[in-house]
Amino acid sequence: MLKLPFVLLYTAMTFLAWGVYGILLHQGQEDMGHSYLKPFVGVGIAYFLIAVLGAGAMLGGRKEKGFWSFTGTLLSLAAGSVGALGALGVILALAFGGSPIYVMPLVFGGAPVVNTLVTSWIGNTFNKITPLFVIGMVLVGVGMAGVLAYKPKSPKKTEATTSLKIESIAGQSELLLADASNAKASDEDGKKSSDEKPGGFVSILLSIALAIFCWGAYGPVLHLGQMKMGGSRLRPFCCVGLAYFAIAVAAPLALLSFDQGEWTVPGMFWSIAAGTAGAIGALGIILAFNSGGKPVFVMPLVFGFAPVINTLTTMWLQSQLDKINPVFIGALATGICGAVMVLVFAPKATHGPSPKAETFPDNPPAIEPSSAQLYDNLPSAPSAFKPNEPST
């Protein structure tokens, strides 16, 4: 039964959490000396706590439909792996000098397109592509180009100002000392902005592309894993958490000798907070679907509002709300509209039944949702996005 107020509440919970994901991650990175890997460890710890320990405790304490299967486990681990690599792409984009104000909107705009194309390939529905879907893809491309061309220029000491505002909100007095000691370094980093170094800007674009393609493929792969486990929700989610632990915690710890920066309590706090925001967003999606919401209107709301929350929050923290570039806002709105069109007018299977989910011989057959319903009741991880449902 559709419970509209709860659907809207859980949807809002998702786009608010995913909207601040990149901001929290960027803050953690700044507080650890622009480290590449240390914030990644914080995100991995958050996902391990929520998706492995938390979901595992729930799995052991109640009867969960479905079952463990070898194929389902492999697919779910693969989904968690691409989700973690997508999170790494965001971290690298920020580490190379990118700002959340345009990095996250680009990821939010591009991931639904990749997701829909992968879903269409799996469901063999390319022949169902409509002109409105193509127009949506064009709008996403135009919006992305505009966001990159007219992205706001960061003023001097922006990072220090942002840090001070976040500190006052969280009441973390230790960060005042950290920012005082790093203010000079922030000014020097500002002079070495990626806009002044073509190599750095190319690295940002490649990192964003990694996030877009990985997070775009995450949902379809996880859905296949879920179907191979008889429609289970918590089992694939546990596998996602294990993959995050292996890629975002175990692997980086072995490579820390090649990493810059240093461990700090504030940096780990904000990095873990970013991973928690991603998991909260995933929980919101699951709750919205369980309350009767459908991807056809839940996901356009999520991917429409999350980049708006990201942009407004970033500009507020940088005291730039009075300096918003109208062309940048127009480009952002164009990309959002395109992403929503891609989600709404995605190719839909209309001929023949969809493949069945695996079941034990003594169980009745479980019907797999069509490709148009790909993300109903699908557990996810924004930073692992769930476009077209979709996320950390």
Secondary structure, DSSP 8 states (H G I E B T S, - for coil): ---HHHHHHHHHHHHHHHHHHHHHHHHHHHHTTS-SSHHHHHHHHHHIIIIIIIHHHHHHHS--SS---HHHHHHHHHHHHHHHHHHHHHHHHHHTT--HHHHHHHHHHHHHHHHHHHHHHHHT-GGG--HHHHHHHHHHHHHHHHHHHT-----TTHHHHHHHHHHHHHT-THHHHHHHHHHHHHHHHHHT-GGG-HHHHHHHHHHHHHHHHHHHHHHHHHHHHHHHTTT-SHHHHHHHHHHHIIIIIIHHHHTGGG--S---HHHHHHHHHHHHHHHHHHHHHHHHHHTT--HHHHHHHHHHHHHHHHHHHHHHHTT-GGG--HHHHHHHHHHHHHHHHHHHT-----SS----B---TTS--B----GGGTTTT----SSS--TT----
